[in-house]
Amino acid sequence: MINKIIPILPKRLVKIFAKPYIAGETDEEALEVVRKLNDQGFSAVLDILGEQAENGNDAIRTTLKYMNLLEKIDGLHLDCGISIKPTHLGLNGSKKIFNQNIRDILSVFGDMTIQIDMEDSPYTTQTIETYIKNKRPSLTLALQSYLIRTLDDIEELPPNSSIRVCKGIYNEEPNVAFQDSEVIRANFNEIVHRLLHKGHQVAIATHDFRILSYSGNLYSKFKDRIEFQFLYGVPVGDWPLRLKGYGYNVRMYVPFGKEWYPYCMRRMKENPKLITYVLRNLLNGRRKQAKR
């Protein structure tokens, strides 16, 4: 029922649902969220919301926004990096412009944490090639456990790669991606297992309690090569604090920007429980105010 309601929700109402998961629309708002996360002992990575640059100039403007953001992060000495979507930097248009944009960012800020996100399957090969061509310790590549090809892609990675493992959220055909949640979960664990035993750095990016429990217990001997990542604002109980207490680095993935609406709509469709969670928090907040 909630999934049927989501597409017709007024934008003003969607913004209420979005607020706990979006760190504002400006750099300053997002950087203040990062500062608070750092004070709590968490690392962060900032994602300027948006994808599919309309043209080359649009992709260049996004690149300059990221470079400006990295300069601010560096100036404030925050434990924070950035996550970039290839199509946001022009991969869906001119590959030449995209490659230049990546080079421009890395030429100035190549020693800062930069994650290359993975989008839908038409861009998978080019995204992996981009990572391999520009590989350095501070650069991380996202791989998706629902893609059938991912275990084969691992075999092509250069030594000491840094990989962010996530499930994947794009709609893909059955010949491209696994459709069964149990198969996706099992493949996720197998991907992490292989990456670690091949000597790679691994960021485990999931809210799946079963994967968190499995990974947190099984891979304790790899703590120096593992970090856990969570989406800012999404409820995961005490897992971030628990994992930090076990000695793992924990990083929050923090989206922000003016393109919050399509991001929020996609997240709500992916997980309708977010709506009930926000509604519950709103009702609890009003009850507390009423008691005062």
Secondary structure, DSSP 8 states (H G I E B T S, - for coil): -HHHHGGGS-HHHHHHHHTTT---SSHHHHHHHHHHHHHTT-EEEEEE---S-SSHHHHHHHHHHHHHHHHHHHHHT-SEEEEE-GGGGTTTS-HHHHHHHHHHHHHHHTTS-EEE---SGGGHHHHHHHHHHH--TTEEEEEETTBTTHHHHHTTS-TT-EEEEE---S---TTTB---HHHHHHHHHHHHHHHHHTT-EEEEE---HHHHHHHHHHTGGGGGGEEEEEETT---TTHHHHHHHTT-EEEEEEEESTTHHHHHHHHHHH-THHHHHHHHHHHHHHHHHHH-
